[in-house]
Amino acid sequence: MLTIVFQAGGKSQRMGRDKALVDFHGQPLIKRVIQRVQHLADEIIVTTNNPDSYKFLGLPLFRDIFPGRGSLGGLYTALSAANRPTVAVLACDMPFVNPGLLEYQADQINRGNVDVVIPQTNAGWEPFHAVYRRDTCREPLKSALNSGKWRVDSWFPDVNVFPVPQDIWIKFDPQLLSFFNINTPQDLDYAVQIASNAGKRNLNE
């Protein structure tokens, strides 16, 4: 019983246009990201403050409950919009989001006494390739927002977090691409090239 929420709320300042809608192999980037993992979902929704731009997806669209509160506010909106008890939250700009890893993360939530299953890298947490237990995470998130906090991990001390270390997630992602996100035109060109080369090798793009 998994809801997958795609976050399309970024300002895309470095891209110069809405990065979720840039062309990626003939389709909007967000559509590619959705297609990679939609088979895992019982419910798919999109959080965005520009819903008119995403009507073409034919999916439920939700505006931020706490406007202007960045990633933390977006995460709270995602968990509040979900109708399933297990919620995967994904950034819309990760063209190589990993379905195998995401399924593993959801399984850990469903089988264990944990509230958040989140990859951990040398750069820190990956909160937008993570899975959350909706009913135990919403109130700590709301409390953090009401307390004026901004860090997306500021509420983690109040829940049971399972960090997925590199020696586990790398088994699903030996090319280290799952968390690559597109912020600039150069990032987009690089990702398109990777996907094109993967396709030529008959690999999972």
C-alpha positions in Angstrom: 0.0 0.0 0.0 2.4 2.7 -1.3 1.8 6.3 -2.2 4.5 7.9 -4.4 4.6 11.7 -4.2 6.6 13.6 -6.8 7.7 17.0 -5.6 7.6 19.6 -8.4 7.9 22.7 -6.2 11.4 24.0 -6.8 12.1 27.4 -8.3 14.5 26.1 -11.0 16.5 29.3 -10.8 19.7 27.7 -12.2 17.8 26.0 -15.0 16.0 29.2 -16.0 12.8 27.3 -16.6 10.7 24.7 -14.8 13.1 21.8 -14.8 10.4 19.2 -14.2 9.0 20.1 -17.7 12.3 20.2 -19.7 12.5 17.7 -22.6 14.2 14.5 -21.7 14.3 12.0 -24.6 11.1 13.4 -26.1 9.0 13.8 -22.9 8.9 16.0 -19.9 11.4 15.1 -17.3 8.8 14.5 -14.6 7.0 12.0 -16.8 10.2 10.0 -17.2 10.7 10.0 -13.5 7.1 8.8 -12.9 7.3 6.1 -15.5 10.4 4.6 -13.8 8.6 3.8 -10.5 4.8 3.9 -11.2 4.5 0.1 -11.2 5.3 0.2 -7.4 2.5 2.6 -6.5 -1.0 2.2 -5.4 -1.4 5.9 -5.6 0.6 8.7 -7.4 0.3 12.4 -6.6 2.2 15.5 -7.4 2.9 18.5 -5.1 3.2 21.8 -6.9 2.4 25.4 -6.6 1.8 25.6 -10.3 -0.9 23.0 -10.9 -1.9 24.4 -14.3 1.5 23.3 -15.6 1.0 19.7 -14.6 -2.6 19.0 -15.5 -1.4 17.1 -18.5 -0.2 14.3 -16.2 -3.8 13.5 -15.2 -2.8 13.0 -11.6 -3.9 14.6 -8.3 -2.1 17.9 -7.7 -1.6 19.5 -4.3 -0.4 23.0 -3.3 1.9 23.5 -0.3 0.1 23.6 3.0 2.9 25.8 4.4 3.8 28.1 1.4 7.3 29.4 1.3 8.7 26.8 3.8 11.0 25.1 1.3 11.7 21.4 1.4 10.4 20.8 4.9 7.0 22.3 4.0 6.9 20.3 0.8 7.6 17.1 2.7 4.7 17.8 5.1 2.4 18.5 2.2 3.4 15.2 0.6 2.6 13.2 3.7 -0.7 15.0 4.3 -1.9 14.4 0.7 -1.1 10.7 0.7 -3.9 8.2 1.3 -1.7 5.2 1.9 0.2 4.5 5.1 3.6 4.2 3.4 4.8 7.2 1.4 7.7 7.5 -1.0 8.7 11.1 -1.7 10.7 11.7 -4.8 12.2 14.8 -6.4 10.9 15.5 -9.9 14.4 16.2 -11.3 16.1 12.8 -10.7 16.0 11.0 -14.0 17.6 7.8 -12.7 15.4 7.3 -9.6 15.9 3.7 -8.7 12.8 1.4 -8.5 14.7 -1.5 -6.9 16.1 0.7 -4.2 12.7 2.3 -3.6 11.0 -1.1 -3.3 13.7 -2.1 -0.8 13.0 1.1 1.2 9.3 0.5 1.3 9.8 -3.1 2.4 11.9 -1.9 5.4 9.0 0.4 6.5 6.5 -2.4 6.1 8.4 -5.0 8.0 10.2 -3.0 10.7 9.7 -0.6 13.6 11.0 2.4 11.6 9.4 5.6 10.4 11.9 6.8 7.8 14.1 4.8 5.4 16.5 7.2 3.8 19.7 6.7 1.9 22.8 8.2 3.4 25.7 9.4 1.3 29.0 11.2 1.9 27.1 14.4 1.1 24.3 13.7 3.6 20.7 12.5 3.5 18.6 11.9 0.4 15.2 13.0 1.7 13.7 13.0 -1.8 14.5 9.4 -2.5 13.1 8.3 0.8 10.1 6.4 2.2 8.1 7.6 5.2 5.5 6.1 7.6 2.8 8.7 7.2 1.0 8.5 10.5 4.1 8.7 12.7 5.9 11.4 10.7 3.2 14.0 10.1 3.0 15.4 13.6 6.8 15.7 14.2 7.0 17.4 10.8 4.3 19.8 11.7 5.9 20.6 15.0 9.2 21.3 13.3 7.4 23.7 10.9 5.5 25.4 13.7 8.8 25.8 15.6 10.2 27.8 12.7 12.7 25.1 11.6 13.9 24.8 8.0 16.3 21.8 7.8 14.6 18.9 6.2 16.1 16.6 8.8 15.3 18.8 11.8 12.6 16.4 13.0 14.5 13.2 12.6 15.4 13.0 16.4 11.6 12.5 17.1 11.2 9.4 14.9 12.9 6.1 14.2 15.2 6.6 11.2 16.8 3.8 9.3 19.7 5.2 7.3 20.5 3.1 4.2 24.3 3.1 4.0 26.2 3.1 0.8 27.1 -0.6 1.0 23.4 -1.4 0.8 22.1 1.1 -1.8 25.1 0.7 -4.1 23.9 -2.9 -4.7 20.9 -1.4 -6.4 22.9 1.4 -8.0 26.4 0.4 -8.9 26.7 3.4 -11.3 25.9 5.9 -8.5 23.1 7.6 -10.5 20.0 7.3 -8.3 20.4 10.6 -6.5 21.7 12.6 -9.5 19.4 15.6 -9.9 19.2 18.1 -12.7 19.7 21.7 -11.7 21.4 23.3 -14.8 21.3 22.9 -18.6 24.7 21.3 -18.3 23.3 18.7 -15.8 20.5 18.0 -18.3 22.9 17.5 -21.2 25.0 15.1 -19.1 21.9 13.1 -18.0 20.6 12.8 -21.5 24.0 11.5 -22.7 24.0 8.9 -19.9 20.5 7.7 -20.7 21.4 7.5 -24.4 24.5 5.5 -23.8 22.6 3.2 -21.4 19.9 2.6 -24.1 22.6 1.6 -26.6 23.9 -1.0 -24.2 20.4 -2.3 -23.5 20.7 -1.3 -19.9 18.0 0.1 -17.7 18.1 3.8 -18.4 
